[in-house]
Amino acid sequence: MKKIIIAVAAMFCTLTVVQAQKTKTYAKLFYTVAPLETDDVSITVDNAVSTDAETKFKLKIKNKTPDYIIFKPEESKFVINGKEMKPSEKWVVLAPNEEDFRIVNLKGAGYNSITSYSFVMDGLYKVSSSTKGIETPDYRLPVTKNDFKTGNFSVTMNKLYKQSDATNLKMDVVYNGDKIGFVFPDKAGVKMPDGNEYATVKSSGLFAKSSALMLTKGKGDSFTLNWNRMEDKAKTMDMQKAEMFVKWNDTFAEVTPEHLKTETLQMTINEAISK
């Protein structure tokens, strides 16, 4: 009987030690993550760290294509000890050959004991940059009407700055369709009295925002169009006095994005800082 008691006690101690090892906690855990390359994107992770209250990392995505890339974080998931949890970060929209990042953060308790986990990266989509836009009538500057509708888009003028050597137009837009609404400000141009059409230009300051917008049903945003001094210095090219017509071209489009392959990022412990 004595031998049995000793054996049971030894087994209990062993299980206690193993359990303690499994639940060992740290002040911080840092992870390494192998980068991923596909035909469409490059994906890298920086500063992956866990504490008692959260696990987070910087997710960087580079668009390698001439098309637009969308990342919807809420379609991805953390897989930690067999349990699945979803992030809730803002969507990423990448113009051709552009890169951007999101800090992906999962709140909770006890993450400082997790030495490895997976992040299943779903929610990657591609939208062709050559998507045919909705045919939209020209928009006169100076304006004769503040708002208009084109397809499932409602567009309203927000601000207009019109001087001899510069014109800046800020518009508010709301999408009411059932697909995804895209607004490509860089595809718009302006027709001047000389009969030529001039493309928009990048700008800084108040009217800087000009990258593509992605809108779901009922959502709105704003975009700007900018034109600087025209090459022709004749009087008819004085933008403050000239009648100008915005040519929308393929600015407004409705699309069904192409779903890209799901990728998995494996977080592996690199460094542990004790409490």
Backbone bond lengths (Angstrom), bond angles and torsions (degrees), N, CA, C in turn:
res aa  C-N    CA-C-N  psi(-1)  N-CA   C-N-CA  omega(-1)  CA-C   N-CA-C  phi
1 M - - - 1.465 - - 1.538 111.64 -
2 K 1.359 114.30 -41.24 1.460 119.65 -179.53 1.521 110.46 -60.13
3 K 1.362 117.03 -40.53 1.465 121.20 179.67 1.533 111.28 -64.36
4 I 1.322 115.70 -37.04 1.465 120.04 179.75 1.523 110.34 -66.04
5 I 1.334 115.83 -42.86 1.476 120.47 179.55 1.523 110.65 -62.15
6 I 1.340 115.12 -42.96 1.476 119.79 179.56 1.529 110.61 -63.20
7 A 1.335 116.24 -42.08 1.466 121.03 -179.50 1.516 111.06 -63.91
8 V 1.336 116.15 -43.16 1.472 120.77 179.48 1.517 110.15 -64.45
9 A 1.340 116.29 -42.03 1.472 120.63 179.07 1.520 110.83 -62.23
10 A 1.332 116.68 -41.85 1.468 121.04 179.67 1.523 110.88 -64.22
11 M 1.344 115.19 -41.66 1.471 119.60 178.56 1.529 110.84 -63.12
12 F 1.323 116.30 -41.22 1.455 121.40 179.49 1.529 110.35 -62.42
13 C 1.314 117.07 -43.62 1.469 121.19 178.71 1.519 111.40 -62.71
14 T 1.332 115.74 -41.31 1.470 120.19 179.34 1.524 111.15 -62.51
15 L 1.327 115.74 -45.27 1.466 119.93 179.18 1.516 111.04 -63.27
16 T 1.330 116.70 -36.88 1.461 121.00 179.55 1.515 111.09 -65.19
17 V 1.340 115.97 -42.54 1.473 120.75 178.97 1.516 110.36 -64.35
18 V 1.340 117.13 -45.11 1.467 121.21 179.91 1.524 110.48 -61.24
19 Q 1.361 115.33 -44.11 1.461 119.24 -179.55 1.523 110.78 -62.90
20 A 1.337 115.50 -41.55 1.469 120.26 179.27 1.512 110.73 -61.72
21 Q 1.355 116.17 -39.75 1.460 119.62 178.77 1.522 111.07 -64.76
22 K 1.332 116.33 -39.26 1.462 120.15 -178.82 1.523 112.13 -67.03
23 T 1.322 116.74 -30.83 1.463 119.86 -175.42 1.527 112.47 -105.40
24 K 1.306 117.70 16.02 1.459 120.55 178.26 1.528 109.45 -60.02
25 T 1.320 115.38 133.38 1.463 119.95 -177.97 1.526 110.40 -116.95
26 Y 1.348 114.21 159.01 1.461 121.74 -177.34 1.528 109.30 -132.74
27 A 1.313 115.44 165.88 1.460 119.49 173.87 1.531 109.32 -66.87
28 K 1.346 114.71 -44.26 1.467 120.46 177.76 1.516 109.84 -149.06
29 L 1.311 115.43 146.98 1.457 122.72 172.37 1.524 108.65 -121.35
30 F 1.317 116.67 130.54 1.458 121.37 178.15 1.528 109.02 -111.52
31 Y 1.355 115.82 145.91 1.458 121.04 -174.72 1.526 111.32 -123.89
32 T 1.325 114.21 153.11 1.460 120.31 167.98 1.522 107.70 -106.76
33 V 1.326 115.25 147.30 1.464 121.44 -178.17 1.527 108.34 -137.94
34 A 1.297 117.01 125.89 1.464 120.50 178.53 1.526 110.00 -69.89
35 P 1.341 118.12 134.80 1.474 120.23 177.26 1.525 111.11 -66.85
36 L 1.321 115.36 156.56 1.461 121.82 178.77 1.518 110.32 -119.28
37 E 1.325 115.67 139.26 1.463 122.00 176.55 1.521 109.21 -126.34
38 T 1.320 116.59 128.73 1.456 121.22 171.95 1.528 107.79 -125.67
39 D 1.296 116.80 179.65 1.463 119.50 177.58 1.532 111.38 -66.46
40 D 1.330 116.55 -22.39 1.462 120.82 -173.51 1.529 114.30 -104.11
41 V 1.334 117.27 -35.58 1.467 120.00 -173.95 1.519 112.17 -140.39
42 S 1.347 113.95 158.13 1.467 122.09 166.62 1.525 106.29 -112.20
43 I 1.329 116.58 132.45 1.463 121.17 -177.21 1.523 108.93 -124.93
44 T 1.334 116.53 125.30 1.457 121.15 176.80 1.530 108.96 -132.46
45 V 1.330 114.79 154.71 1.459 121.32 179.66 1.526 108.93 -123.98
46 D 1.327 116.19 130.93 1.463 122.52 176.27 1.523 109.39 -122.06
47 N 1.332 115.32 153.56 1.472 122.53 171.13 1.534 112.70 53.58
48 A 1.315 116.09 46.17 1.468 120.12 175.94 1.523 108.72 -78.71
49 V 1.329 116.99 120.97 1.455 120.98 -172.99 1.525 110.30 -148.19
50 S 1.324 115.88 146.87 1.465 121.85 173.84 1.521 109.73 -123.79
51 T 1.333 115.71 142.16 1.454 123.22 170.15 1.522 106.95 -125.90
52 D 1.316 116.66 -174.16 1.458 119.09 178.84 1.530 112.06 -63.91
53 A 1.342 116.84 -28.54 1.468 120.66 -171.81 1.522 114.69 -103.16
54 E 1.347 118.42 -10.25 1.461 118.71 -175.93 1.519 110.92 -166.54
55 T 1.333 114.33 163.17 1.460 121.34 165.83 1.514 106.03 -131.10
56 K 1.328 117.46 138.29 1.456 120.31 -175.94 1.519 110.70 -152.93
57 F 1.326 115.05 163.47 1.456 120.85 176.36 1.528 109.32 -161.43
58 K 1.318 114.51 162.02 1.465 121.64 176.68 1.523 107.78 -96.13
59 L 1.328 116.48 114.87 1.460 122.24 -178.11 1.527 109.00 -100.59
60 K 1.320 117.12 114.17 1.465 122.42 -178.73 1.530 109.68 -106.59
61 I 1.326 115.01 131.24 1.466 121.18 -178.96 1.525 108.87 -124.98
62 K 1.314 115.76 128.58 1.470 120.92 175.58 1.517 108.71 -113.48
63 N 1.318 115.72 126.87 1.460 122.03 177.85 1.533 108.59 -82.31
64 K 1.315 117.83 119.47 1.455 122.41 -177.70 1.534 112.40 -98.00
65 T 1.319 116.45 4.45 1.459 120.52 -172.28 1.529 112.48 -110.51
66 P 1.334 117.26 167.66 1.463 121.13 173.59 1.530 111.61 -84.34
67 D 1.338 116.69 7.33 1.460 122.51 -179.51 1.524 110.40 -107.86
68 Y 1.334 116.80 -177.15 1.457 121.53 177.45 1.529 109.43 -96.30
69 I 1.339 115.52 142.78 1.453 122.58 177.32 1.535 108.80 -115.80
70 I 1.335 115.34 134.08 1.461 121.70 176.45 1.523 108.19 -115.84
71 F 1.330 116.15 137.70 1.458 120.62 171.36 1.521 109.01 -123.97
72 K 1.359 115.83 121.55 1.464 122.15 177.75 1.531 107.92 -106.46
73 P 1.319 118.36 97.30 1.478 120.62 -174.64 1.521 114.55 -57.22
74 E 1.339 118.28 -32.33 1.463 120.05 -175.83 1.521 113.00 -66.90
75 E 1.331 118.06 -12.00 1.464 121.04 176.14 1.529 112.06 -88.79
76 S 1.342 116.22 -7.62 1.467 121.23 175.67 1.525 109.51 -87.40
77 K 1.336 116.07 178.05 1.467 118.59 178.32 1.525 111.17 -156.90
78 F 1.324 115.58 145.08 1.453 122.80 167.38 1.526 107.74 -83.77
79 V 1.318 117.25 138.68 1.462 121.58 172.67 1.527 106.48 -120.45
80 I 1.337 115.36 104.04 1.461 122.15 -174.55 1.521 108.99 -124.03
81 N 1.316 115.56 116.27 1.480 121.17 -177.88 1.526 111.55 51.69
82 G 1.324 115.74 40.47 1.455 120.72 177.44 1.516 115.06 81.76
83 K 1.325 117.37 -5.08 1.461 121.27 -179.55 1.525 109.77 -99.72
84 E 1.331 117.07 137.39 1.464 122.24 -178.38 1.528 111.15 -104.63
85 M 1.334 115.47 133.34 1.462 122.06 178.62 1.519 108.96 -139.24
86 K 1.324 116.74 145.66 1.460 121.49 -175.34 1.524 112.12 -108.70
87 P 1.334 117.50 141.21 1.467 120.87 174.64 1.528 110.10 -79.75
88 S 1.315 115.91 172.28 1.472 119.72 -178.95 1.525 111.19 -140.55
89 E 1.322 116.20 44.64 1.466 120.26 -179.23 1.534 111.09 -83.55
90 K 1.320 115.17 166.64 1.464 122.29 178.92 1.537 110.45 -70.57
91 W 1.324 116.20 146.09 1.461 121.22 178.86 1.533 111.03 -60.27
92 V 1.321 115.04 153.84 1.470 122.34 173.84 1.524 108.29 -113.40
93 V 1.331 117.06 131.29 1.464 122.36 173.98 1.524 107.71 -120.79
94 L 1.333 116.56 119.33 1.462 121.89 -176.46 1.525 110.55 -110.67
95 A 1.311 115.63 124.33 1.459 121.19 173.90 1.526 108.89 -70.85
96 P 1.328 118.35 167.30 1.473 120.51 179.05 1.520 112.18 -51.60
97 N 1.334 116.11 128.70 1.469 124.61 177.08 1.531 113.70 61.65
98 E 1.315 117.21 19.38 1.465 121.67 179.01 1.527 109.56 -95.56
99 E 1.339 116.86 159.98 1.457 120.71 173.73 1.525 110.19 -132.83
100 D 1.322 115.92 152.77 1.455 121.98 -179.37 1.521 107.94 -157.06
101 F 1.340 116.77 177.80 1.460 119.48 -177.90 1.521 110.52 -146.07
102 R 1.319 114.73 164.83 1.451 123.31 170.71 1.530 108.15 -137.24
103 I 1.324 116.14 142.13 1.458 120.68 168.88 1.524 106.40 -86.06
104 V 1.317 116.02 112.01 1.462 121.31 -178.84 1.525 107.43 -94.21
105 N 1.319 116.36 120.82 1.449 121.73 -169.77 1.530 110.38 -130.15
106 L 1.313 116.13 128.08 1.462 121.07 177.13 1.522 108.70 -120.07
107 K 1.337 116.02 114.30 1.460 121.44 179.95 1.527 110.21 -82.87
108 G 1.324 115.45 149.51 1.460 120.03 178.67 1.513 110.50 162.14
109 A 1.305 117.55 -176.28 1.462 121.99 -177.91 1.526 110.76 -113.71
110 G 1.340 115.17 147.14 1.452 120.90 172.56 1.510 116.68 83.93
111 Y 1.329 118.32 9.87 1.465 119.53 -178.81 1.529 112.14 -70.55
112 N 1.337 117.68 -13.96 1.466 120.53 178.48 1.527 112.85 -77.08
113 S 1.342 117.28 7.63 1.470 120.94 173.43 1.529 111.65 -112.78
114 I 1.341 116.66 0.93 1.466 121.70 -175.77 1.520 109.80 -92.32
115 T 1.318 117.00 108.87 1.468 120.30 -176.79 1.524 113.16 -86.31
116 S 1.328 117.25 -15.82 1.463 119.68 175.17 1.531 109.21 -159.03
117 Y 1.326 115.44 149.52 1.468 120.99 174.80 1.519 108.84 -161.64
118 S 1.318 115.98 172.45 1.467 121.12 -178.62 1.530 110.42 -115.77
119 F 1.316 115.51 147.76 1.458 121.58 169.93 1.521 107.08 -119.80
120 V 1.327 116.12 109.44 1.461 121.83 -179.05 1.527 107.50 -86.79
121 M 1.322 115.33 109.17 1.460 121.85 -172.38 1.524 110.22 -92.26
122 D 1.314 114.93 91.94 1.459 121.57 173.29 1.535 107.15 -103.71
123 G 1.320 117.00 178.28 1.461 119.67 177.20 1.516 114.74 87.22
124 L 1.327 116.93 17.66 1.471 120.48 174.71 1.536 109.06 -92.62
125 Y 1.330 116.18 131.37 1.464 121.74 -178.27 1.528 109.88 -136.45
126 K 1.322 114.20 155.88 1.467 120.26 176.85 1.524 109.55 -124.09
127 V 1.343 114.79 137.94 1.460 121.51 178.07 1.527 108.25 -125.55
128 S 1.303 117.11 125.51 1.464 120.92 -178.20 1.524 110.89 -63.19
129 S 1.333 116.08 132.09 1.465 120.98 178.06 1.525 111.41 -72.99
130 S 1.336 116.69 -12.07 1.462 120.94 178.73 1.529 111.52 -97.94
131 T 1.332 116.39 17.23 1.458 121.16 178.86 1.528 110.25 -56.04
132 K 1.313 116.50 131.78 1.456 120.87 179.75 1.514 109.81 -69.99
133 G 1.332 116.07 127.78 1.451 121.16 -178.70 1.519 112.75 -85.41
134 I 1.334 114.90 172.18 1.460 121.73 177.59 1.531 108.81 -81.09
135 E 1.311 115.66 131.69 1.466 119.52 179.39 1.529 108.93 -64.45
136 T 1.338 115.23 122.85 1.467 121.31 -173.18 1.524 109.80 -130.61
137 P 1.331 118.60 130.50 1.476 121.17 179.23 1.527 112.22 -59.85
138 D 1.327 116.23 152.73 1.458 121.32 177.05 1.528 110.14 -60.46
139 Y 1.330 115.60 154.11 1.471 121.79 -178.87 1.523 108.53 -117.73
140 R 1.325 116.59 117.18 1.467 121.81 -173.13 1.521 111.75 -78.97
141 L 1.338 115.47 137.68 1.462 123.59 171.07 1.527 108.65 -124.65
142 P 1.337 119.22 124.12 1.464 128.36 2.67 1.530 110.51 -62.56
143 V 1.326 115.31 153.30 1.453 120.13 -172.27 1.521 112.18 -76.11
144 T 1.311 114.40 146.12 1.461 120.97 170.93 1.531 109.42 -109.47
145 K 1.328 115.80 -10.80 1.464 121.49 179.04 1.527 108.28 -149.83
146 N 1.319 116.33 131.54 1.465 120.39 -176.45 1.523 113.73 -77.21
147 D 1.330 117.72 -28.74 1.454 118.70 -174.71 1.533 111.21 -135.09
148 F 1.324 114.83 161.50 1.464 120.59 176.71 1.529 108.82 -159.13
149 K 1.327 115.97 166.25 1.460 122.11 176.16 1.522 108.88 -120.44
150 T 1.325 114.75 143.51 1.455 120.51 174.67 1.520 107.72 -142.56
151 G 1.321 117.13 117.43 1.455 120.12 -173.40 1.515 109.97 58.50
152 N 1.314 116.59 -128.38 1.467 121.66 178.19 1.525 112.93 -97.83
153 F 1.324 116.35 19.23 1.468 121.57 177.99 1.529 110.47 -104.94
154 S 1.332 115.99 137.51 1.465 122.25 170.80 1.520 106.65 -112.28
155 V 1.345 116.71 124.72 1.458 122.11 -172.69 1.529 109.60 -122.97
156 T 1.335 116.61 133.67 1.459 122.03 -178.76 1.515 110.23 -133.85
157 M 1.335 116.51 136.12 1.461 119.58 176.84 1.524 109.98 -70.51
158 N 1.323 115.57 132.38 1.458 121.75 178.50 1.525 111.07 -100.86
159 K 1.340 116.23 -51.23 1.466 121.34 -179.88 1.525 109.59 -145.74
160 L 1.321 115.72 149.25 1.465 121.39 174.49 1.519 108.83 -137.25
161 Y 1.324 115.74 123.29 1.463 122.70 175.39 1.515 106.25 -117.05
162 K 1.315 116.14 116.21 1.468 120.11 -173.62 1.524 108.70 -132.41
163 Q 1.323 116.65 108.47 1.460 123.19 178.60 1.523 109.05 -126.36
164 S 1.320 116.26 176.24 1.462 120.21 -176.08 1.526 112.74 -57.95
165 D 1.345 116.45 -39.32 1.465 119.41 -173.33 1.521 113.92 -113.25
166 A 1.332 117.84 8.84 1.460 119.44 179.43 1.521 110.96 -160.23
167 T 1.314 114.89 142.54 1.463 121.69 172.70 1.519 108.19 -132.65
168 N 1.333 116.27 129.62 1.461 122.30 177.54 1.522 108.23 -128.81
169 L 1.304 115.65 125.87 1.457 121.74 -177.17 1.520 108.97 -123.62
170 K 1.334 116.50 122.37 1.457 121.13 177.44 1.521 108.76 -110.25
171 M 1.344 116.28 129.04 1.454 122.38 -176.87 1.532 110.39 -123.78
172 D 1.329 115.53 143.46 1.465 121.57 171.41 1.524 108.21 -100.50
173 V 1.342 116.08 141.10 1.463 119.55 -177.45 1.522 110.15 -137.44
174 V 1.336 116.30 140.54 1.461 123.20 175.88 1.523 107.92 -127.47
175 Y 1.341 115.60 136.56 1.464 120.80 179.05 1.522 109.63 -106.45
176 N 1.340 117.39 132.50 1.461 121.88 -177.29 1.531 113.52 -122.40
177 G 1.334 116.78 16.57 1.460 119.95 -179.85 1.516 112.34 -88.16
178 D 1.330 115.97 -178.54 1.461 122.03 -177.44 1.527 113.13 -103.63
179 K 1.329 117.90 -0.35 1.460 121.09 177.15 1.529 107.67 -99.83
180 I 1.313 117.41 -136.58 1.462 122.41 170.65 1.522 107.37 -121.48
181 G 1.320 115.65 129.10 1.455 120.54 178.82 1.518 110.56 -91.23
182 F 1.326 115.91 130.11 1.461 120.88 176.19 1.522 108.94 -116.03
183 V 1.334 115.37 138.81 1.462 121.78 174.28 1.524 106.86 -120.94
184 F 1.334 116.50 121.80 1.462 122.68 -178.91 1.534 108.91 -112.21
185 P 1.339 119.05 83.76 1.467 121.29 -176.94 1.532 113.50 -56.84
186 D 1.332 116.53 -33.50 1.469 119.56 -176.37 1.525 113.13 -68.42
187 K 1.342 116.97 -11.56 1.463 119.17 178.36 1.530 112.54 -86.37
188 A 1.327 117.21 -10.61 1.466 120.64 -179.80 1.526 110.35 -78.76
189 G 1.318 115.82 153.93 1.457 122.17 175.50 1.511 109.36 -138.88
190 V 1.315 115.99 -178.47 1.461 119.90 176.67 1.521 109.12 -133.88
191 K 1.318 115.89 136.24 1.465 121.24 177.61 1.513 108.61 -97.77
192 M 1.338 115.54 125.58 1.470 121.63 -177.29 1.532 109.89 -101.21
193 P 1.344 116.98 168.53 1.466 120.30 -179.29 1.526 115.13 -59.02
194 D 1.341 117.27 -19.16 1.465 118.81 177.56 1.526 111.70 -77.15
195 G 1.354 116.57 -2.32 1.460 120.96 177.94 1.513 114.17 90.58
196 N 1.330 117.62 -7.59 1.458 121.16 -178.73 1.531 111.18 -91.05
197 E 1.319 115.17 152.36 1.466 121.12 175.79 1.519 109.26 -104.57
198 Y 1.336 116.04 135.61 1.454 122.00 -176.95 1.527 109.80 -118.83
199 A 1.330 116.17 134.63 1.459 121.37 -178.34 1.521 111.04 -74.41
200 T 1.320 116.32 158.64 1.459 120.87 174.07 1.528 109.41 -70.05
201 V 1.336 115.24 160.52 1.469 120.57 179.84 1.524 108.71 -125.47
202 K 1.329 115.33 155.09 1.456 120.43 175.18 1.520 108.61 -70.09
203 S 1.328 115.06 148.72 1.454 119.30 -178.97 1.514 109.36 -141.76
204 S 1.321 116.32 168.02 1.463 121.55 177.90 1.517 109.01 -123.05
205 G 1.327 115.61 168.12 1.456 119.17 177.68 1.514 112.23 85.03
206 L 1.334 115.05 -146.06 1.460 121.76 -172.33 1.518 113.09 -57.04
207 F 1.329 117.61 -36.94 1.462 121.09 -173.67 1.532 111.73 -104.86
208 A 1.334 116.61 31.36 1.468 119.39 -172.79 1.520 114.06 -74.68
209 K 1.316 119.34 -29.75 1.463 121.43 -170.21 1.523 112.03 -68.93
210 S 1.316 117.32 116.94 1.464 119.66 -177.56 1.526 113.20 -146.81
211 S 1.336 118.29 3.81 1.456 119.34 -179.15 1.525 110.07 -74.78
212 A 1.332 115.63 168.29 1.461 120.55 -176.75 1.525 111.59 -61.79
213 L 1.325 115.41 144.49 1.459 121.83 177.57 1.518 108.89 -110.06
214 M 1.327 116.29 143.22 1.449 121.40 174.72 1.520 107.81 -121.56
215 L 1.332 116.94 126.95 1.458 121.36 -174.71 1.516 111.21 -129.02
216 T 1.331 115.92 136.32 1.458 121.10 170.89 1.527 108.43 -97.44
217 K 1.312 116.64 173.26 1.461 121.64 -172.98 1.524 112.31 -55.38
218 G 1.344 114.97 126.90 1.457 121.62 177.35 1.513 114.89 84.66
219 K 1.336 117.52 -3.91 1.463 121.03 -177.62 1.524 111.04 -93.48
220 G 1.330 115.42 152.07 1.456 120.61 -179.56 1.516 112.22 -134.80
221 D 1.321 115.65 166.85 1.462 122.50 178.37 1.521 107.19 -162.66
222 S 1.314 116.72 -172.42 1.464 120.56 178.08 1.521 109.91 -134.08
223 F 1.317 116.59 156.05 1.466 121.49 176.63 1.517 108.43 -144.18
224 T 1.324 116.22 163.58 1.464 120.82 -178.65 1.522 111.14 -128.22
225 L 1.291 115.26 151.58 1.459 123.64 174.01 1.519 107.32 -123.57
226 N 1.328 116.31 134.28 1.462 121.23 -175.01 1.526 110.77 -131.47
227 W 1.340 115.65 136.39 1.462 121.57 173.24 1.520 108.93 -134.07
228 N 1.326 115.59 132.72 1.451 120.87 178.35 1.521 110.48 -98.98
229 R 1.330 115.70 -173.55 1.464 121.56 -178.41 1.526 110.91 -51.99
230 M 1.361 115.89 129.99 1.456 120.69 179.00 1.529 110.00 -76.74
231 E 1.322 116.12 156.76 1.465 120.12 -178.34 1.521 111.58 -64.50
232 D 1.337 116.22 -37.89 1.456 120.72 179.82 1.526 108.71 -76.18
233 K 1.334 117.74 122.61 1.460 121.13 -177.53 1.520 112.08 -95.44
234 A 1.293 117.76 12.69 1.461 120.45 179.56 1.518 110.37 -66.99
235 K 1.317 116.32 162.50 1.457 121.33 -176.75 1.521 112.03 -58.71
236 T 1.328 116.58 -36.28 1.465 119.95 -178.31 1.524 112.60 -65.16
237 M 1.360 117.31 -14.15 1.455 121.29 179.77 1.529 112.02 -96.48
238 D 1.330 117.23 6.85 1.461 121.19 174.43 1.528 107.11 -71.98
239 M 1.320 117.05 107.18 1.463 120.44 -172.59 1.527 112.97 -66.80
240 Q 1.303 117.32 -23.32 1.457 118.80 179.87 1.526 111.12 -69.25
241 K 1.311 116.34 -32.64 1.459 121.16 -176.86 1.527 112.97 -100.64
242 A 1.319 116.77 -23.92 1.470 120.34 -172.04 1.519 112.76 -75.37
243 E 1.321 114.93 148.01 1.455 121.27 170.61 1.532 107.31 -82.92
244 M 1.327 116.31 122.27 1.453 121.55 -175.73 1.533 109.53 -120.23
245 F 1.320 116.51 147.35 1.462 120.28 179.32 1.531 109.53 -125.99
246 V 1.334 115.81 118.63 1.462 120.21 176.49 1.524 108.69 -72.01
247 K 1.327 116.13 125.18 1.460 122.48 176.38 1.532 107.04 -99.56
248 W 1.321 116.42 112.68 1.457 119.78 -172.43 1.525 113.27 -76.62
249 N 1.317 116.83 -24.67 1.466 120.60 179.81 1.542 110.40 51.35
250 D 1.342 118.24 -119.43 1.470 121.08 -179.32 1.529 111.86 -108.30
251 T 1.329 116.83 34.45 1.467 121.23 -175.97 1.523 112.32 -61.73
252 F 1.341 117.60 -43.28 1.469 121.41 -175.72 1.530 110.07 -104.78
253 A 1.327 116.24 125.58 1.469 119.61 -177.59 1.529 110.69 -144.95
254 E 1.321 115.50 147.37 1.462 122.54 172.29 1.516 107.89 -109.06
255 V 1.339 116.60 132.99 1.462 118.89 -173.84 1.524 111.27 -138.17
256 T 1.329 114.55 157.77 1.461 122.74 167.71 1.525 105.93 -115.53
257 P 1.343 118.57 103.22 1.465 121.01 -174.02 1.517 113.34 -63.34
258 E 1.339 115.69 152.88 1.468 122.65 175.85 1.526 109.06 -85.24
259 H 1.334 117.01 123.31 1.463 121.74 -179.15 1.522 110.00 -76.36
260 L 1.338 117.09 123.92 1.456 121.27 179.58 1.537 110.77 -89.68
261 K 1.305 115.73 165.32 1.460 122.65 -177.33 1.533 111.74 -61.48
262 T 1.326 115.45 140.72 1.467 121.57 175.61 1.527 109.91 -70.47
263 E 1.340 116.27 137.68 1.457 121.62 178.90 1.529 109.08 -120.25
264 T 1.348 117.18 152.05 1.464 121.23 179.91 1.523 110.53 -120.77
265 L 1.324 115.75 129.03 1.455 122.89 176.47 1.523 108.50 -105.37
266 Q 1.330 116.81 127.45 1.466 121.18 -178.22 1.527 109.73 -103.89
267 M 1.332 116.39 118.15 1.458 122.30 177.71 1.528 108.79 -87.81
268 T 1.340 116.95 121.18 1.461 122.23 -178.76 1.511 109.56 -122.76
269 I 1.323 117.43 133.89 1.465 121.08 -175.45 1.519 111.09 -58.37
270 N 1.328 114.36 136.07 1.463 122.02 -179.96 1.527 110.78 -118.75
271 E 1.328 115.35 -38.22 1.467 120.59 -178.06 1.516 108.78 -152.10
272 A 1.330 115.83 141.56 1.462 120.80 176.68 1.526 108.80 -126.19
273 I 1.312 115.75 129.71 1.471 121.66 177.46 1.514 108.29 -105.38
274 S 1.321 115.06 119.61 1.453 119.44 -177.20 1.519 111.60 -71.00
275 K 1.300 115.05 157.80 1.468 121.28 178.58 1.517 109.96 -70.64
